[in-house]
Amino acid sequence: MKTTPFWWEEAEPQHGERSFDRTDCAVLIVGSGYSGLSAAITLAEAGQTGIMVVDSLRIGEGASSRNGGQIGNAAKFTEAQAAARFGDKRAREIMDDYARSMPFMLARGATLKDPFDLNLCGTITGAHSRKDMARLRQGRDRLPPDQRQSYEIIDEMQVPRVLKTSIYRGAVVRHDQGNIHPAKYVRALANRARELGVRIFTGWRYLGARRASQGHIAQLGAVQGGEAAEIRADRILLAMNGYVGPEVPWLRKRTIPVQSYMIATEEMPFDLLESLIPGNRAVGDTKHILYYFRRSPDGKRILFGGRARFRTSTEEEGAAGLRRFMEHTFPETRGVGLSHAWLGNVCFAYDFCSHGGRMEDGVYYVSCCNGGGISNQTHLGHRIAEYMLGKPGTDRGVIGSHFPKLYFYNGNPWFLPMVGTWYRFLDRSARWFD
Ligand SMILES: Cc1cc2nc3c(=O)[nH]c(=O)nc-3n(C[C@H](O)[C@H](O)[C@H](O)COP(=O)(O)OP(=O)(O)OC[C@H]3O[C@@H](n4cnc5c(N)ncnc54)[C@H](O)[C@@H]3O)c2cc1C
């Protein structure tokens, strides 16, 4: 079993330029995932020149080339919950940001030359309990009639029609969502950015910045060899999500990195998998400890993911937990070989909302995919870029929203194992009284 992502078989992340031939630029973007690259594309499409992207890893080697490839755009809270935190106006704008993210991602995707296996085959949300099913129904009923059409409510008895498992109390099929090849998508974004004149450097870690007479001076350190470099930039954008390190304490105090795990099975008979997950829809559920799964783009493997563990652990340990749950979901997969097991970091905010804006020192940031960010982070990168360009009316929604911090917390989420235990209890007890 390999401990690299299945996606890298076809689209392994590549290095960018390795040495700097200049010491200043107009915009320095830290992070070459969906958010950093999407911001670079929007800036360059608006005519901005002198954009440099830097990453300590290879291009897109963070979460963006490791994820499940399921695309949708749901917020992790209702508008009423958002209104209690942000007030009515901001809450409406935030919900609007989430609603726009998937259409935006599809529009951006249409401008990319490289294919990324986009398949709008639909997604399924399985209800863990009858209460969850009632909530899913209410969520659909609250939508305006034109949006309701793409939601199909599946009663418990009907679940086998869309998924051959007995673990759900009903489900919702979203016919307007689907899946992609995540590593091909990040590669396509990088190629589009380069085509627009953006330069991408890898193997350099951002260590912080100080103000200069014009803009900032960023300190960078080579990941190998210990070399140091300074780049003066008119503006800096940090797009580090779950990989942010102690070099940005302001973000570390506000964000919780969480490891998410995935496995890929060996190839299995196509017809068997078509009977288990018809049409290759992407599946998630309503549990606190969420599991998600789909088939590979050729339909011959199951790719199964989740937050199998809440302690920092290895790919192998994560794989053992995922395998157990996969076999529980589909007993037909018992004993099947695993070809790949891997992990990556997602990033949560205390309010489960994405955030973007400007820190006290004038450096811009986007952060917090809260578990799912293919379309959200693509859109967030675009939104922050518009804000950086000074477009009127862009300081709204998630941009400039209050970004809560946790006191006595420095970025080391020591409390996650306890959160995991509590979530496991909630998930189990939800079925006791169901
Ligand atoms: C296993 C897994 C499954 C997932 N499944 C899904 C899914 O099915 N659907 C979905 O929508 N989302 C999913 N996600 C979430 C999704 O992958 C992320 O939301 C998205 O990729 C975030 O993009 P990003 O550009 O913000 O961050 P990333 O892609 O993580 O990029 C951040 C980059 O910043 C770089 N960086 C950080 N600090 C520094 C520094 N100091 N100097 C230089 N570079 C730095 C990192 O090296 C990294 O490349 C999943 C994530 C994981 C890990």
The ligand as an ORCA input file, in Angstrom:
! r2SCAN-3c Opt
* xyz 0 1
  C      -8.103     14.208      2.834
  C      -8.889     15.431      2.437
  C     -10.137     15.268      1.809
  C     -10.865     16.398      1.425
  N     -12.010     16.214      0.679
  C     -12.643     17.295      0.169
  C     -13.724     17.124     -0.734
  O     -14.088     16.005     -1.120
  N     -14.363     18.244     -1.168
  C     -13.961     19.504     -0.815
  O     -14.583     20.495     -1.243
  N     -12.895     19.685      0.001
  C     -12.222     18.626      0.478
  N     -11.117     18.807      1.265
  C     -10.686     20.188      1.577
  C      -9.937     20.839      0.413
  O      -8.915     20.010     -0.058
  C      -9.346     22.160      0.912
  O     -10.383     22.953      1.406
  C      -8.633     22.950     -0.152
  O      -7.721     22.174     -0.872
  C      -7.913     24.120      0.505
  O      -7.199     24.820     -0.480
  P      -6.173     25.940     -0.012
  O      -5.525     26.494     -1.214
  O      -6.895     26.930      0.854
  O      -5.145     25.179      0.933
  P      -4.026     24.092      0.573
  O      -4.322     23.374     -0.683
  O      -3.809     23.281      1.783
  O      -2.759     24.989      0.263
  C      -2.060     25.687      1.260
  C      -0.613     25.761      0.798
  O       0.075     26.699      1.619
  C       1.417     26.249      1.717
  N       2.035     26.883      2.885
  C       1.563     26.918      4.151
  N       2.393     27.593      4.943
  C       3.431     28.015      4.164
  C       4.617     28.776      4.411
  N       4.918     29.252      5.637
  N       5.453     29.041      3.373
  C       5.178     28.559      2.119
  N       4.070     27.825      1.843
  C       3.204     27.557      2.846
  C       1.274     24.743      1.867
  O       2.487     24.079      1.532
  C       0.129     24.431      0.926
  O       0.585     24.008     -0.349
  C     -10.378     17.707      1.705
  C      -9.144     17.851      2.343
  C      -8.404     16.733      2.702
  C      -7.091     16.919      3.373
*
